[in-house]
Amino acid sequence: MTTLDAPRTVTPQGYLLRQSRWRPIEVAFWLATLLPFWLFPTYLSLASQIAITGLFALSLDLILGYAGIVSLGHAAFFGIGAYTAGIFSKFVWGEPFSGLVVAAAVAGVVGYASSFIISRFRHLTLIMITLGLGLLLKEAANSAHWLTGGSDGLQGIDIWPVLGVFNFDLYGRTAYGYALGVLFVVFLFARRLINSPFGLALRGIRENFVRMPAIGADSHAHIRKVYTIAAIIAGIAGGLLAQTTQTVALEVLSFERSADVVVMLVLGGAGRLYGGLIGAMVYMIARDQFSGIAPQYWYFWIGALLVIVVMLLPNGILGGLSALLKRWRRR
Amino acid sequence: MNAVALSARGLHKSFGSLVVARDIDIDLPVGARYALIGPNGAGKTTLINLMTGLLTPNAGQIALGGEDVTALKPQARVKRGLARTFQINTLFAGLNPLESVTLAVCERRGIADRFWQNIAGNKDAIEEAYEILRKLKLGDACYQTTRELPYGRQRLLEIALALATKPKVLLLDEPAAGVPHEESGEIFEVVAGLSDDLTLLFIEHDMHVVFRFATHIIVLVGGAIFTQGSPAEIAADPGVREVYLGTRKHG
């Protein structure tokens, strides 16, 4: 019963260690994220948007891709983070890192509170609940005009230079560097989480919800925890957007943003650490290009892209690539 | 020797007018090897679901080592030493056996909520998981994705997952269900080789297996205990022959 992937020399511990080891392709990926500074200096604003959206998709991946919890209201936490960071800079001070910490904390508190509802439900009910909570929050932000600016957007955000040195410039150099740095640090955290006992428990919940209690696991506690963590990361992503664009529109809480991030994750490959990042990249670049070709109809092409990818590559772009790689290695 | 590991008192469960468990009293002595038999629909799996907390009884108590656990959730009962396997494979299809059993070990050790620690750093837990797999002859298959494992191996993994919780009482719901007759012996060899301290209750249809491995047999019919006794007593009981062996010819 030996398999090709499991030479007998590997100890069980060594096998698990190998799963979490950095691969050369990962190092190459992160080095490549630096290329836009030299190759596309006029596209750095887009690059920073991609980094922020990638971080948002990464947060969704933790709950949807790993724990199998479907949410259509994840923009709630992104929006809370964005508004918190914006309002914080307006009324307290403009130092960016402390603004992010506050954004993360507020999103985390709301995430923790709602996780008690989330952990009780599954499937369609859960989709409806997350959707409903997202809509509720958006209307609340809309009506709190005095605080959020409502449909006019939050104005008057002033962010100090990053580390007191790097001013936010028109080209988005600082924005991209800042967003990329934060993305990388949070990614390191997510990567560790995925390779932790907790990460394994999340995959257990996804693979078989019924078995979990039979091995003594409290799935609800796990779900509450990962939902809070995902909310915190989404809040950081939202905070980054507010800080780098120095404005917050009501759109940060919109259903479209919640739906888009699901689409990105599915495109890239849910349940894969890089799925959200690749999905965000493909989606945002495609949107940028398509909207250049046909400004009014770009959703048509996004739709086409989604249908084609899902039909041909059920596990997303990364799932397809890894299947190809496996086939190629077997030869 | 006479200490009771698991007991049920006056268990009653009905779905509407359908009574699936009727005043069931069972005592499992420590180290017992009990078989639970009965025709299809007799309520055998229902009884396991009631004992493990998947179903809530309408009346009656369940005690584990003398402690009333009737109000406890399934996972809390597992933590107190009551484990089960499933008649239909209920495995982590996308994980491999090593990951699955390591997860169960981590849950038992209370370290499954550690998100800051690399799983590979928990050498003890991983080695314990591998040792369980090795004993169940799953050592060489432990890196293969569960859904790709041969069916018989998956049945063994069912038992491995339960053992990883270090149970005091183990309820096996047809451990060899669906396994070809020639291979079912292998699975029961594993069951027979389990520690003597472990209290066992297993559901099984194959009477040869039941008579070979059980020290005591409980016959369940229509949600109630029809009779119970030693294998010799049950084999000699004409009533059992009629209700149980009789229906077996049809089904």
Boltz contact constraints between the chains, C-beta under 6 A:
constraints:
  - contact:
      token1: [A, 1]
      token2: [B, 140]
      max_distance: 6.0
  - contact:
      token1: [A, 1]
      token2: [B, 141]
      max_distance: 6.0
  - contact:
      token1: [A, 3]
      token2: [B, 144]
      max_distance: 6.0
  - contact:
      token1: [A, 6]
      token2: [B, 143]
      max_distance: 6.0
  - contact:
      token1: [A, 12]
      token2: [B, 98]
      max_distance: 6.0
  - contact:
      token1: [A, 12]
      token2: [B, 126]
      max_distance: 6.0
  - contact:
      token1: [A, 12]
      token2: [B, 130]
      max_distance: 6.0
  - contact:
      token1: [A, 13]
      token2: [B, 120]
      max_distance: 6.0
  - contact:
      token1: [A, 13]
      token2: [B, 123]
      max_distance: 6.0
  - contact:
      token1: [A, 13]
      token2: [B, 126]
      max_distance: 6.0
  - contact:
      token1: [A, 16]
      token2: [B, 119]
      max_distance: 6.0
  - contact:
      token1: [A, 16]
      token2: [B, 120]
      max_distance: 6.0
  - contact:
      token1: [A, 17]
      token2: [B, 120]
      max_distance: 6.0
  - contact:
      token1: [A, 20]
      token2: [B, 118]
      max_distance: 6.0
  - contact:
      token1: [A, 193]
      token2: [B, 115]
      max_distance: 6.0
  - contact:
      token1: [A, 195]
      token2: [B, 118]
      max_distance: 6.0
  - contact:
      token1: [A, 195]
      token2: [B, 119]
      max_distance: 6.0
  - contact:
      token1: [A, 196]
      token2: [B, 114]
      max_distance: 6.0
  - contact:
      token1: [A, 196]
      token2: [B, 115]
      max_distance: 6.0
  - contact:
      token1: [A, 196]
      token2: [B, 117]
      max_distance: 6.0
  - contact:
      token1: [A, 196]
      token2: [B, 119]
      max_distance: 6.0
  - contact:
      token1: [A, 197]
      token2: [B, 106]
      max_distance: 6.0
  - contact:
      token1: [A, 197]
      token2: [B, 111]
      max_distance: 6.0
  - contact:
      token1: [A, 197]
      token2: [B, 112]
      max_distance: 6.0
  - contact:
      token1: [A, 197]
      token2: [B, 114]
      max_distance: 6.0
  - contact:
      token1: [A, 197]
      token2: [B, 119]
      max_distance: 6.0
  - contact:
      token1: [A, 198]
      token2: [B, 113]
      max_distance: 6.0
  - contact:
      token1: [A, 198]
      token2: [B, 114]
      max_distance: 6.0
  - contact:
      token1: [A, 198]
      token2: [B, 115]
      max_distance: 6.0
  - contact:
      token1: [A, 200]
      token2: [B, 103]
      max_distance: 6.0
  - contact:
      token1: [A, 200]
      token2: [B, 119]
      max_distance: 6.0
  - contact:
      token1: [A, 201]
      token2: [B, 112]
      max_distance: 6.0
  - contact:
      token1: [A, 204]
      token2: [B, 92]
      max_distance: 6.0
  - contact:
      token1: [A, 204]
      token2: [B, 103]
      max_distance: 6.0
  - contact:
      token1: [A, 207]
      token2: [B, 92]
      max_distance: 6.0
  - contact:
      token1: [A, 207]
      token2: [B, 93]
      max_distance: 6.0
  - contact:
      token1: [A, 207]
      token2: [B, 94]
      max_distance: 6.0
  - contact:
      token1: [A, 207]
      token2: [B, 95]
      max_distance: 6.0
  - contact:
      token1: [A, 208]
      token2: [B, 92]
      max_distance: 6.0
  - contact:
      token1: [A, 210]
      token2: [B, 90]
      max_distance: 6.0
  - contact:
      token1: [A, 211]
      token2: [B, 90]
      max_distance: 6.0
  - contact:
      token1: [A, 213]
      token2: [B, 74]
      max_distance: 6.0
  - contact:
      token1: [A, 213]
      token2: [B, 75]
      max_distance: 6.0
  - contact:
      token1: [A, 215]
      token2: [B, 104]
      max_distance: 6.0
  - contact:
      token1: [A, 215]
      token2: [B, 107]
      max_distance: 6.0
  - contact:
      token1: [A, 215]
      token2: [B, 161]
      max_distance: 6.0
  - contact:
      token1: [A, 215]
      token2: [B, 165]
      max_distance: 6.0
  - contact:
      token1: [A, 216]
      token2: [B, 75]
      max_distance: 6.0
  - contact:
      token1: [A, 216]
      token2: [B, 78]
      max_distance: 6.0
  - contact:
      token1: [A, 216]
      token2: [B, 79]
      max_distance: 6.0
  - contact:
      token1: [A, 216]
      token2: [B, 107]
      max_distance: 6.0
  - contact:
      token1: [A, 216]
      token2: [B, 108]
      max_distance: 6.0
  - contact:
      token1: [A, 216]
      token2: [B, 165]
      max_distance: 6.0
  - contact:
      token1: [A, 217]
      token2: [B, 75]
      max_distance: 6.0
  - contact:
      token1: [A, 217]
      token2: [B, 107]
      max_distance: 6.0
  - contact:
      token1: [A, 218]
      token2: [B, 75]
      max_distance: 6.0
